[in-house]
């Protein structure tokens, strides 16, 4: 039976793991290669590497770092940040990435999803969506925090969450899947960094509406949060960054908890 | 010497690195003579079936691969590299496969709300180790001989999958392991000197490395 995946994420800025200062037992706390090796040893199911400044600063993800990480791990490895075209995708795959995660450019140029899926296969094209909730009245205009608001929607943001765009997250996920994306990496901007748990409502809404796997991201703080998003909200995988970086929990601890609760994981 | 075929279909470095960590001598093969000078061949590959066959043809590798197999030299196909061993694929618009194994490659239907691609860690039911179960493809009218790739690999080990299509061999006796994803499909095929795995051993941590080691030491 297919297991649910636990995925540590390395947020990289200027070749260093951001937030990685307390990584215990590592020679260099913020060294992404050392962090990747540690997660491989912990039995992580996959690794995601996001160059968090790449898109905004219009610079490309550093190929050398991808090569160095790929050289040292034996698990699937997704790379995102700053991808603009087919050439960028090819460079990353050639450098050792198994999948690429496209966010801003997928919104700006949706045909890139189809082109790259055709070229490299859907299974290696991940569309990342950063979403933030807002309330909408029955006329469809945003009236956040007003009592007459009637339904909850999630708006898509690009450029590392800096720029809102006129897209509904659920509709965008459906479009991305239809265009050929193999997976959705869904980050809740409302819950990210809160450690209060994943956005279950958002995750469920997206997961119920697409037939490709959904990775939930943003808000993990305790083992129960992983259970909630995987068992209740229907996510196929759960991603966390700082929780694992600070060693508040190890991948293994999370998996042991899930297994005890009856969720299929690879131990 | 193990030749790893480089035909522009995805990342070959992971396979190379994994084989070399096991002490194997490897070479990246881009032309027919590289294959002829190797005693084993690994054909990795991600991407589309048509593109894969087209690239192999463009590089003039098809004849050399078929000769290698005909000469009873060891061959390991990984993911798409396994699928093109078959005669045809539902994914292909025009290309035919190598036809080394009889049967076709089919797409997961997505029935019952199963997500496609089949992505993540799933278990191997290994012929010769797994108890016969109703509806299972293995141990059914076949001699339960353990495939040499599974030496010291426990039944129900987890390996990493990432695919939308799966092989449906005509001859069930080539099925060396199955995996359950809505249906039981052939996740490992084996016919004499030819091995094919639908999962990615190079991404399957200890279990994957063990399987590659078994190939290296054949």
Interface residues (C-beta under 8 A of the other chain):
Chain A: X1 X2 X3 X4 X5 X40 X43 X45 X46 X67 X70 X71 X74 X75 X76 X93 X94 X95 X96 X97 X98 X99 X118 X119 X120 X121 X122 X123 X124 X182 X183 X211 X212 X213 X236 X237 X266
Chain B: X10 X11 X13 X14 X17 X18 X46 X47 X48 X51 X80 X110 X113 X115 X116 X117 X118 X119 X120 X121 X122 X123 X158 X160 X161 X162 X163 X164 X180 X181 X200 X202 X203 X204 X205 X208 X209
